[in-house]
Amino acid sequence: MKRFLRPVYYVPALILVAIVLIWSMGRSVVTDERMITVSVQKGPFVAQVISTGQLQAENATSIEVPSALSGRNLGIYEIQVTDIVEEGTVVDSGEFVASLDHSAVEELMTEAKDELEKALEGFEDAKIDTNINMSNLRDGLLDARVNVEEKKLVVEQSIYESPAVQRQAQLDLDRAERDLEQSLRNYELKQQQARYDVGRAWEEVRKSHDRIAEIEALFEALEVKAPKPGMVIYSYDRFGNKIQAGSTVSRWASTIAELPDLSSMISRTYINEIDISKVKSGQEAKIGIDAFPAKSFDGRVISVANIGQVLPDGDAKVFEVIIKLNNTDSELRPAMTTSNVITTDSLSDVCFIPLEGMFRNDTLQFVYLNNGGDWVKQIIDTGSENANYVVVEKGLDAGAEIALTVPGNADELMFEGIEIYETLKQEALEEEKKREQQEKQKPERPGPPPGFGAEGKWPMEGRRGQ
């Protein structure tokens, strides 16, 4: 007789199998629910770089510190702005713009007058010393001449004396004549020295007079006036801060304010080093004005900096870009904030995907592609991109489904499109070889000309004293 299993044995087994099936189905459902997918689009594509900037006049007339400040006898290297009209004030030609520190110039005038007084005293002392010294020299010269005449008389009277006496008298006369000649030379040298001392003292007086004249001219120029009609816009000091009352200006950073030409405006912006390679002169741009959201202006890039810089309070390196507005508006003012959209590329019929759908590892770019119900890692070759999308040049067709999220079994998925990776790798190698060849073809730096030492220095032809 055939025996049957009791329910107590097979019911738990059925329950266990049911639990496993439900868990597997539940896991599959959760995974599918977490997947976010999109289709590859095809059509026109516009690549853009977006940045904020500041509106400025393309041309402006500078209002600078007075040229009298650069007088070589003044010794003023910088001066403080004590008063300045409010930024945005419309002034006429010759109207007041700013005032510079009078107290510093008054102190300078006091010092200059003291120097003039000392110079005059020195000039008088030099004249008195010269008169005394030259008088003494003239007396000594007169005594030397009298001594020569006396010695001549002795020689004349010694003709009746012995030869030895006559010889001694002649020697005394020769000595007296030499003393006279030496006194004459000494007198001429002292006379030249006296002229030099007096002239030098007078030169100090003249310099003091000139310095006082320059300071007086500077006094009159401390009230800075507008060179032409216009709107006053503050300039910046060497630290990047706007000039205002209390700021310091100098002859090296001499611009206090500007009178901009509002008929031609530019937007000065800074692009990060990641996007700067996409920006070129001549590219079209759309400029929005934050103060007037309803207004926008067409423009074009006219300048791209070759050297990056780090802005104050920033860490990343940026490059200055100048965008010129094609037209302007009477409401536009310098220093307004702009929103710039630079069109770096415009394509008519290409495939593109959201940036969120592109993934990277150390060597390549790929997407998660639905390949007939199975997910694979599809290697792609990308092109232009904008703020939201990137062009796919190889690896995807229009309408293909890709994931914007990482599948749960991503580590188990295989790569497809290895040939694209190999092509990109080969192109990179060829580009590297081309660069190396270009470096080799560059002309070598010329060596030092004949006669130079090993370190490019002129050899010593001889030592002093040899």
C-alpha positions in Angstrom: 0.0 0.0 0.0 1.3 3.3 -1.1 2.0 5.8 1.7 1.3 9.5 1.5 3.2 12.3 3.2 1.4 14.0 6.0 0.6 17.7 5.6 2.8 18.5 8.5 5.8 17.8 6.3 5.1 19.5 3.1 3.2 22.7 4.3 6.4 24.4 5.7 8.3 23.6 2.5 5.6 25.2 0.4 5.5 28.3 2.7 9.4 28.6 2.4 9.2 28.4 -1.5 6.5 31.0 -1.5 8.5 33.4 0.7 11.6 33.1 -1.6 9.5 33.8 -4.7 7.8 36.8 -3.2 11.2 38.2 -2.0 12.7 37.8 -5.5 9.7 39.4 -7.1 9.7 42.2 -4.6 13.4 42.8 -5.1 12.9 43.0 -8.9 10.0 45.4 -8.5 11.9 47.7 -6.2 14.9 47.8 -8.6 12.7 48.6 -11.5 10.9 51.3 -9.6 14.2 53.0 -8.7 15.3 53.2 -12.3 14.8 56.5 -14.0 15.2 56.4 -17.8 15.0 58.7 -20.8 15.3 58.4 -24.5 18.2 59.7 -26.6 17.0 62.8 -28.4 18.0 64.0 -31.9 17.7 67.5 -33.3 19.2 70.9 -33.2 21.6 71.5 -30.3 23.0 74.8 -28.9 26.0 74.7 -26.6 26.2 77.6 -24.1 28.4 78.9 -21.3 26.5 80.9 -18.7 28.1 83.5 -16.4 27.4 86.6 -14.4 29.3 89.9 -15.1 29.3 93.6 -14.6 28.2 96.3 -17.0 30.9 98.8 -17.9 31.4 101.5 -20.5 33.8 100.4 -23.3 35.4 103.8 -23.3 35.7 106.3 -20.5 37.5 109.6 -19.7 39.6 109.2 -16.6 39.6 111.8 -13.8 43.1 111.6 -12.3 45.1 113.1 -9.5 46.6 116.5 -10.6 49.8 116.3 -12.6 51.3 118.7 -10.1 51.4 115.8 -7.7 54.2 114.2 -9.7 56.6 117.1 -9.3 60.1 115.7 -8.6 60.8 118.2 -5.8 57.6 117.4 -3.8 58.3 113.9 -2.5 54.6 113.1 -2.3 54.0 109.5 -3.2 50.4 109.2 -2.2 47.6 111.4 -0.9 44.2 110.9 0.6 40.8 111.7 -1.0 39.0 113.8 1.6 35.8 114.5 -0.3 34.2 113.2 -3.5 30.8 113.6 -5.2 28.3 110.8 -4.9 28.7 108.1 -7.5 26.3 108.5 -10.4 26.4 112.4 -10.2 26.1 114.1 -13.6 28.7 116.9 -13.7 29.5 119.5 -16.3 33.0 120.4 -17.6 35.0 122.1 -14.9 32.7 121.2 -12.0 33.9 119.9 -8.7 34.5 116.1 -8.5 36.8 115.5 -5.5 39.1 117.1 -3.0 42.5 115.9 -1.9 44.1 116.2 1.5 45.1 119.9 2.1 46.7 119.2 5.5 49.4 117.0 3.9 50.3 119.7 1.4 50.2 122.4 4.1 52.7 120.4 6.2 54.8 120.0 3.1 54.7 123.8 2.5 55.9 124.4 6.1 58.8 122.0 5.6 59.7 123.7 2.3 59.8 127.1 3.8 62.0 125.9 6.6 64.3 124.4 4.0 64.3 127.7 2.1 65.3 129.6 5.2 68.1 127.2 5.9 69.3 127.4 2.3 69.3 131.2 2.4 71.4 131.1 5.6 73.8 128.7 4.0 74.1 130.9 0.9 74.9 134.0 3.1 77.4 131.9 5.1 79.1 130.7 1.9 79.4 134.3 0.7 80.8 135.5 4.0 83.3 132.6 4.2 84.3 133.3 0.6 85.0 137.0 1.3 87.1 136.2 4.4 89.1 133.5 2.7 89.7 135.4 -0.5 90.7 138.5 1.5 93.3 136.5 3.4 94.6 135.0 0.2 94.8 138.4 -1.5 96.8 139.7 1.5 99.2 136.7 1.3 99.5 137.2 -2.5 100.4 140.9 -1.9 103.1 139.9 0.7 104.5 137.4 -1.8 104.8 140.1 -4.5 106.5 142.5 -2.0 108.9 139.7 -1.0 109.9 139.2 -4.7 110.6 142.9 -5.1 112.7 142.9 -2.0 114.7 140.0 -3.2 115.2 141.6 -6.6 116.7 144.7 -4.9 119.0 142.5 -2.9 120.2 140.8 -6.1 120.8 144.2 -7.7 122.8 145.5 -4.7 124.9 142.3 -4.5 126.9 143.0 -7.7 129.6 144.5 -5.6 129.7 141.5 -3.3 131.5 138.2 -3.5 130.2 135.5 -5.8 128.9 133.5 -2.9 126.8 136.4 -1.7 125.5 137.1 -5.2 124.6 133.4 -5.6 122.8 133.4 -2.3 120.8 136.5 -3.2 119.8 134.9 -6.5 118.6 131.7 -4.8 116.5 133.8 -2.4 115.0 135.6 -5.4 114.2 132.3 -7.1 112.6 130.9 -4.0 110.5 134.1 -3.6 109.3 133.9 -7.2 108.3 130.3 -6.8 106.4 131.2 -3.6 104.6 133.9 -5.6 103.7 131.5 -8.4 102.4 129.0 -5.9 100.4 131.7 -4.2 98.9 132.7 -7.5 97.9 129.1 -8.3 96.5 128.6 -4.8 94.5 131.9 -5.2 93.0 130.7 -8.5 92.1 127.3 -7.1 90.6 128.9 -4.0 88.7 131.3 -6.1 87.2 128.4 -8.2 86.3 126.6 -5.0 84.7 129.7 -3.6 82.6 130.1 -6.8 81.6 126.4 -6.5 80.6 126.7 -2.8 78.6 129.8 -3.4 77.0 128.4 -6.5 76.1 125.2 -4.7 74.5 127.2 -1.9 72.6 129.2 -4.4 71.4 126.0 -6.1 69.9 124.9 -2.8 68.1 128.2 -2.6 66.8 127.8 -6.2 65.6 124.3 -5.5 63.8 125.4 -2.4 62.1 128.2 -4.4 61.1 125.7 -7.1 59.7 123.3 -4.5 57.6 126.1 -3.0 56.3 127.1 -6.4 55.4 123.4 -7.1 53.6 123.1 -3.8 51.7 126.4 -4.5 50.7 125.0 -7.9 49.6 121.7 -6.2 47.5 123.7 -3.7 45.5 125.1 -6.6 45.0 121.6 -8.1 43.8 119.8 -4.9 40.2 120.6 -6.0 39.8 118.0 -8.8 37.5 119.2 -11.6 35.7 117.3 -14.4 37.5 117.4 -17.7 34.2 117.0 -19.6 30.5 116.5 -19.0 29.4 113.1 -17.9 28.3 110.8 -15.1 30.9 110.2 -12.3 31.7 106.5 -11.7 34.2 105.7 -9.0 37.4 103.9 -10.0 39.3 101.2 -8.0 42.4 101.4 -5.9 45.3 98.9 -6.2 43.5 96.5 -3.7 40.4 96.4 -5.9 38.3 98.6 -3.6 36.3 101.5 -4.9 37.7 105.0 -4.4 35.8 107.0 -1.9 36.4 109.6 0.8 39.3 108.3 2.9 40.9 106.3 0.0 44.5 106.8 -1.0 45.6 107.6 -4.5 49.1 108.1 -6.0 50.8 109.0 -9.2 51.2 105.3 -10.0 47.4 104.6 -9.3 46.2 108.0 -10.3 42.6 107.4 -11.5 40.1 108.7 -9.0 36.9 108.3 -11.1 35.7 108.0 -14.7 33.3 109.6 -17.0 32.0 106.6 -19.0 30.7 106.9 -22.6 27.3 105.2 -22.2 26.8 104.9 -25.9 29.0 101.8 -26.0 28.7 99.3 -23.2 30.5 96.0 -22.4 30.0 93.2 -19.9 33.1 92.1 -18.0 32.8 88.6 -16.9 35.0 85.7 -15.6 34.8 82.2 -17.0 36.2 79.2 -15.0 39.1 77.2 -16.4 36.9 74.2 -17.2 34.8 76.2 -19.7 37.3 78.8 -21.0 38.5 76.6 -23.8 35.0 76.7 -25.4 34.9 80.5 -25.4 36.3 82.3 -28.5 36.3 85.9 -29.8 33.5 86.6 -32.1 31.0 84.2 -30.5 27.4 85.5 -30.0 26.0 86.2 -26.6 22.8 87.2 -25.0 23.1 89.7 -22.1 20.4 90.1 -19.5 20.3 92.9 -17.0 19.4 91.8 -13.5 17.9 95.3 -12.7 15.6 95.0 -15.8 14.5 91.3 -16.1 12.3 92.1 -19.1 15.2 93.5 -21.1 18.0 91.6 -22.9 20.6 92.6 -25.4 22.5 90.8 -28.1 26.3 91.0 -28.0 29.5 89.2 -29.0 32.7 88.2 -27.3 35.5 90.7 -28.2 38.2 89.6 -25.8 39.3 86.4 -24.0 42.2 86.5 -21.6 45.1 84.2 -22.2 46.2 84.2 -18.5 44.0 83.1 -15.6 43.7 84.8 -12.3 42.3 84.2 -8.8 39.7 86.7 -7.8 39.6 88.1 -4.2 37.9 85.8 -1.8 38.0 83.0 -4.5 39.9 79.7 -4.9 39.3 78.7 -8.5 41.3 80.2 -11.4 39.2 82.2 -13.8 39.7 84.0 -17.1 38.5 87.5 -18.0 36.1 87.7 -21.0 34.8 90.9 -22.5 31.4 90.9 -24.2 30.3 94.0 -26.2 26.6 94.8 -26.4 25.4 95.4 -30.0 23.0 98.1 -28.8 22.4 100.0 -25.6 19.6 101.7 -23.6 19.4 105.0 -21.8 18.6 103.1 -18.5 21.8 101.1 -18.5 24.4 102.2 -16.0 27.9 101.0 -15.2 28.3 98.4 -12.4 24.9 96.8 -13.1 25.0 93.0 -12.8 24.6 91.1 -16.0 23.6 87.5 -16.9 25.6 86.4 -19.9 24.7 83.4 -22.1 27.5 82.8 -24.6 26.7 80.5 -27.6 29.8 78.4 -28.1 28.4 75.9 -30.6 25.3 75.5 -32.7 24.5 72.1 -34.3 21.6 71.2 -36.6 20.9 67.5 -36.3 22.7 65.5 -33.5 22.0 63.0 -30.8 22.1 64.4 -27.2 21.3 63.2 -23.7 21.0 64.8 -20.2 24.3 65.3 -18.4 22.9 63.1 -15.6 22.8 60.2 -17.9 26.6 60.3 -18.6 28.9 58.5 -16.2 32.7 58.3 -16.0 35.5 56.2 -14.6 39.3 56.8 -14.8 39.6 56.1 -18.6 36.2 56.5 -20.4 32.7 57.8 -20.5 29.6 55.6 -20.7 25.9 55.3 -20.2 23.6 52.6 -18.9 21.8 51.4 -22.0 18.7 49.2 -22.2 19.8 46.7 -24.8 16.8 44.5 -25.5 15.7 44.3 -21.9 19.2 43.9 -20.5 21.2 46.8 -19.1 24.8 47.3 -20.4 27.5 49.9 -19.9 27.7 51.5 -23.4 30.9 53.5 -24.0 30.3 56.8 -25.8 32.2 59.6 -27.5 30.9 63.0 -26.5 31.0 66.5 -28.1 29.6 69.9 -27.2 27.6 70.4 -24.0 25.5 73.0 -22.4 24.1 73.5 -18.9 21.8 70.4 -19.2 22.7 68.3 -22.2 25.7 66.8 -23.9 26.1 65.7 -27.6 26.8 62.0 -28.2 28.9 61.6 -31.4 29.4 57.8 -31.2 27.8 55.0 -29.2 24.0 55.8 -29.2 21.2 56.1 -31.7 18.2 58.4 -31.4 15.4 56.8 -29.3 17.6 54.5 -27.3 16.7 54.2 -23.7 19.3 55.1 -21.1 19.2 55.3 -17.3 19.7 58.4 -15.3 20.4 56.3 -12.1 22.9 53.6 -11.5 21.3 50.1 -11.7 21.6 47.9 -8.6 23.8 45.4 -10.4 26.0 48.0 -12.0 29.2 46.2 -11.0 28.1 43.0 -12.8 27.3 44.8 -16.2 29.6 44.4 -19.1 31.0 47.2 -21.2 29.9 47.5 -24.8 31.5 49.6 -27.5 35.1 48.8 -26.7 36.0 49.8 -30.3 35.0 53.4 -29.5 37.4 53.4 -26.6 40.2 52.0 -28.7 39.5 54.7 -31.4 39.6 57.5 -28.8 42.8 56.0 -27.3 44.5 55.9 -30.7 43.4 59.5 -31.5 44.9 60.6 -28.2 48.2 58.9 -28.9 48.4 60.4 -32.4 47.7 63.8 -31.0 50.4 63.3 -28.4 52.9 62.3 -31.2 51.9 65.4 -33.2 52.6 67.6 -30.2 56.0 66.0 -29.7 56.9 66.5 -33.3 55.9 70.1 -33.1 58.1 70.6 -30.1 61.1 69.0 -31.9 60.5 71.3 -34.9 60.7 74.4 -32.8 64.0 76.3 -33.4 66.5 75.9 -30.6 67.4 78.8 -28.5 70.6 80.4 -29.9 73.7 79.9 -27.8 75.8 82.7 -26.4 77.8 84.6 -29.0 81.6 84.1 -29.4 83.5 85.5 -26.5 80.9 84.5 -23.9 81.8 82.1 -21.0 80.2 78.8 -20.4 77.5 80.5 -18.3 76.7 83.1 -20.9 78.7 85.9 -19.2 81.5 88.0 -20.7 84.9 86.6 -19.6 87.1 88.9 -17.6 89.8 90.3 -20.0 92.1 91.3 -17.1 92.1 92.2 -13.5 92.5 95.8 -12.3 96.1 96.5 -11.4 97.5 93.8 -13.7 
